[in-house]
Amino acid sequence: MAQNFWTAIFAWTTCFAMTILISLATKRTKSDTDLEGLVYWCTPKPKADAAPWWKRPAALAVIVLAMTLVLNIIFF
């Protein structure tokens, strides 16, 4: 088991170091407009205000939290 952990540690460290080295050694060939839709920070974010209340994550989170609280009170 210890050999598996050490092998995984060495493999991850090698992969991490190679990723950084290759990224630093190569030039960027794509512009921000080419990456739009593929990379999170280049993609326009949708507005949550245009969606109805039942499609907003905050409203659903409040409902789930309230249901969890009710179930905890009932089954305590």
N, CA and C of each residue as an Amber inpcrd file, in Angstrom:
protein
   228
   0.8160000  -1.1840000   0.0000000   0.0000000   0.0000000   0.0000000
   0.8670000   1.2590000   0.0000000   1.9460000   1.2380000   0.7510000
   2.8240000   2.4070000   0.8120000   3.4520000   2.6740000  -0.5560000
   3.7970000   1.6080000  -1.2630000   4.3800000   1.7820000  -2.5990000
   3.3780000   2.4540000  -3.5340000   2.1030000   2.1160000  -3.4240000
   1.0840000   2.7520000  -4.2550000   0.9870000   4.2480000  -3.9600000
   1.0400000   4.6070000  -2.6770000   0.9770000   6.0240000  -2.3180000
   2.1870000   6.7850000  -2.8350000   3.3780000   6.2110000  -2.6580000
   4.5810000   6.8910000  -3.1290000   4.5950000   7.0090000  -4.6440000
   4.1280000   5.9850000  -5.3370000   4.0420000   6.0490000  -6.7980000
   3.0700000   7.1390000  -7.2270000   1.9470000   7.2340000  -6.5510000
   0.9690000   8.2710000  -6.8810000   1.5240000   9.6640000  -6.5840000
   2.2460000   9.8160000  -5.4940000   2.8400000  11.1090000  -5.1550000
   3.8600000  11.5230000  -6.2030000   4.7400000  10.6030000  -6.5990000
   5.7330000  10.9200000  -7.6170000   5.0790000  11.2060000  -8.9630000
   4.0590000  10.4570000  -9.3270000   3.3750000  10.6750000 -10.6070000
   2.6670000  12.0290000 -10.6140000   1.9800000  12.3730000  -9.5310000
   1.2830000  13.6630000  -9.4700000   2.2760000  14.8170000  -9.5070000
   3.3720000  14.7030000  -8.7550000   4.3760000  15.7620000  -8.7310000
   5.0030000  15.9540000 -10.1020000   5.3120000  14.8640000 -10.7830000
   5.8750000  14.9450000 -12.1300000   4.8850000  15.5810000 -13.0910000
   3.6520000  15.1720000 -13.0450000   2.6230000  15.7310000 -13.9270000
   2.4210000  17.2160000 -13.6570000   2.3750000  17.6020000 -12.4020000
   2.1960000  19.0080000 -12.0280000   3.3600000  19.8560000 -12.5210000
   4.5870000  19.3750000 -12.2950000   5.7730000  20.1200000 -12.7310000
   5.8300000  20.2180000 -14.2530000   5.5230000  19.1410000 -14.9550000
   5.5570000  19.1590000 -16.4190000   4.4870000  20.0900000 -16.9820000
   3.3340000  20.1260000 -16.3680000   2.2760000  21.0310000 -16.8240000
   2.7230000  22.4780000 -16.7170000   3.3350000  22.8300000 -15.5980000
   3.8230000  24.2000000 -15.4240000   4.9370000  24.5120000 -16.4140000
   5.8950000  23.6140000 -16.5650000   7.0200000  23.8460000 -17.4770000
   6.5650000  23.9670000 -18.9270000   5.6620000  23.1060000 -19.3610000
   5.1690000  23.1630000 -20.7320000   4.3520000  24.4320000 -20.9570000
   3.5720000  24.8320000 -19.9640000   2.7930000  26.0630000 -20.0890000
   3.6970000  27.2860000 -20.2060000   4.7750000  27.2970000 -19.4610000
   5.7000000  28.4260000 -19.5200000   6.5420000  28.4180000 -20.7980000
   6.8020000  27.2410000 -21.3640000   7.6700000  27.1300000 -22.5380000
   6.9380000  27.4130000 -23.8530000   5.6320000  27.3010000 -23.8810000
   4.8900000  27.4980000 -25.1250000   4.2420000  28.8770000 -25.1440000
   4.0430000  29.3860000 -26.3650000   3.4040000  30.6790000 -26.5180000
   1.8930000  30.5070000 -26.5730000   1.1910000  31.5490000 -26.1970000
  -0.2640000  31.5530000 -26.2820000  -0.6570000  31.8300000 -27.7230000
  -1.4200000  30.9240000 -28.3290000  -1.7920000  31.0710000 -29.7330000
  -3.2350000  31.4950000 -29.9210000  -4.0330000  31.4190000 -28.8910000
  -5.4510000  31.7720000 -28.9870000  -5.7010000  33.1110000 -28.3050000
  -6.5800000  33.9000000 -28.9190000  -6.9650000  35.1660000 -28.2900000
  -8.1670000  34.9240000 -27.3770000  -8.5460000  35.9460000 -26.6300000
  -9.6890000  35.8140000 -25.7290000 -10.9730000  35.5440000 -26.4920000
 -11.1210000  36.1010000 -27.6780000 -12.3410000  35.8570000 -28.4560000
 -12.3940000  34.4170000 -28.9640000 -11.2400000  33.8070000 -29.2300000
 -11.2220000  32.3990000 -29.6420000 -11.6040000  31.4720000 -28.4990000
 -11.3150000  31.8860000 -27.2820000 -11.5940000  31.0520000 -26.1150000
 -12.9880000  31.2660000 -25.5360000 -13.7370000  32.1960000 -26.0840000
 -15.0700000  32.4910000 -25.5660000 -15.9790000  31.2740000 -25.7220000
 -16.6230000  30.8720000 -24.6490000 -17.4750000  29.6940000 -24.6450000
 -16.7360000  28.4410000 -24.1930000 -15.4070000  28.4850000 -24.1780000
 -14.6120000  27.3340000 -23.7430000 -14.0050000  27.5440000 -22.3640000
 -13.6740000  28.7990000 -22.0480000 -13.0230000  29.1370000 -20.7890000
 -13.9860000  29.9930000 -19.9770000 -14.0880000  29.7060000 -18.6760000
 -15.0800000  30.3770000 -17.8300000 -14.8870000  31.8850000 -17.8030000
 -13.6610000  32.3450000 -17.6290000 -13.4490000  33.7770000 -17.4580000
 -13.6110000  34.5610000 -18.7500000 -13.6640000  33.8930000 -19.9000000
 -13.8590000  34.5830000 -21.1870000 -15.3260000  34.5850000 -21.6230000
 -16.1420000  33.7980000 -20.9810000 -17.5260000  33.6350000 -21.3870000
 -18.4100000  34.6410000 -20.6570000 -19.2980000  35.3300000 -21.3710000
 -20.2210000  36.2590000 -20.6900000 -21.1210000  35.5060000 -19.7070000
 -21.3090000  36.0810000 -18.5460000 -22.1170000  35.4410000 -17.4970000
 -23.5900000  35.7970000 -17.6920000 -24.4800000  34.8010000 -17.6150000
 -25.9130000  35.1160000 -17.7450000 -26.4230000  35.8370000 -16.5020000
 -27.3680000  36.7010000 -16.6900000 -27.9720000  37.4350000 -15.5770000
 -29.0410000  36.5700000 -14.9230000 -29.0090000  36.4820000 -13.6080000
 -29.9910000  35.6790000 -12.8780000 -31.2840000  36.4560000 -12.6560000
 -31.2560000  37.7710000 -12.8510000 -32.4460000  38.5770000 -12.6040000
 -33.5420000  38.3280000 -13.6210000 -33.1970000  37.8780000 -14.8040000
 -34.1900000  37.6690000 -15.8520000 -34.9680000  36.3680000 -15.6640000
 -34.4590000  35.4690000 -14.8650000 -35.1140000  34.1770000 -14.6660000
 -36.2410000  34.3020000 -13.6390000 -37.2840000  33.4600000 -13.7740000
 -38.3330000  33.4440000 -12.7450000 -37.7640000  32.9520000 -11.4030000
 -38.4880000  33.1980000 -10.3230000 -37.9540000  32.9130000  -8.9880000
 -37.6460000  31.4360000  -8.7950000 -38.3910000  30.5290000  -9.4160000
 -38.1650000  29.1030000  -9.1990000 -36.9500000  28.5870000  -9.9730000
 -36.3700000  29.4030000 -10.8500000 -35.1700000  28.9970000 -11.5790000
 -33.9090000  29.6760000 -11.0390000 -34.0390000  30.4420000  -9.9720000
 -32.8850000  31.1190000  -9.3720000 -32.2730000  30.2260000  -8.2920000
 -30.9680000  30.0730000  -8.2920000 -30.3170000  29.2030000  -7.2980000
 -30.5190000  29.6840000  -5.8610000 -30.5510000  30.9750000  -5.6390000
 -30.7070000  31.4730000  -4.2690000 -32.0820000  31.1110000  -3.7130000
 -33.1190000  31.2360000  -4.5170000 -34.4690000  30.8930000  -4.0560000
 -34.5750000  29.3990000  -3.7590000 -33.9980000  28.5810000  -4.6280000
 -34.0290000  27.1350000  -4.3920000 -33.2210000  26.7650000  -3.1410000
 -32.1320000  27.4560000  -2.9000000 -31.3230000  27.1830000  -1.7090000
 -32.1020000  27.5000000  -0.4400000 -32.8500000  28.5820000  -0.4520000
 -33.6590000  28.9450000   0.7170000 -34.7470000  27.9010000   0.9500000
 -35.3780000  27.4320000  -0.1080000 -36.4290000  26.4120000   0.0240000
 -35.8540000  25.1170000   0.5740000 -34.7110000  24.6790000   0.0460000
 -34.0870000  23.4420000   0.5290000 -33.6500000  23.5900000   1.9760000
 -33.1110000  24.7440000   2.3420000 -32.7170000  24.9830000   3.7200000
 -33.9210000  24.9400000   4.6600000 -35.0280000  25.5350000   4.2400000
 -36.2400000  25.5090000   5.0580000 -36.7820000  24.0880000   5.2020000
 -36.7690000  23.3310000   4.1070000 -37.2410000  21.9370000   4.1750000
 -36.3440000  21.1020000   5.0830000 -35.0350000  21.3360000   5.0270000
 -34.1080000  20.6170000   5.8970000 -34.3580000  20.9560000   7.3600000
 -34.5940000  22.2160000   7.6450000 -34.8900000  22.6360000   9.0120000
 -36.1750000  21.9900000   9.5220000 -37.2170000  21.9770000   8.7100000
 -38.4970000  21.3540000   9.0970000 -38.3170000  19.8770000   9.3630000
 -37.6000000  19.1810000   8.4650000 -37.3930000  17.7360000   8.6580000
 -36.5500000  17.4530000   9.8820000 -35.5820000  18.2950000  10.1730000
 -34.7780000  18.1020000  11.3890000 -35.6230000  18.3000000  12.6390000
 -36.5370000  19.2430000  12.6180000 -37.4160000  19.4610000  13.7710000
 -38.3760000  18.2990000  13.9430000 -38.9260000  17.8180000  12.8280000
 -39.9020000  16.7080000  12.9020000 -39.2360000  15.4320000  13.4120000
 -38.0640000  15.0940000  12.8780000 -37.4450000  13.8080000  13.1900000
 -36.3890000  13.8770000  14.2900000 -36.3440000  14.9810000  15.0170000
 -35.3960000  15.0900000  16.1310000 -35.9290000  14.2840000  17.2630000
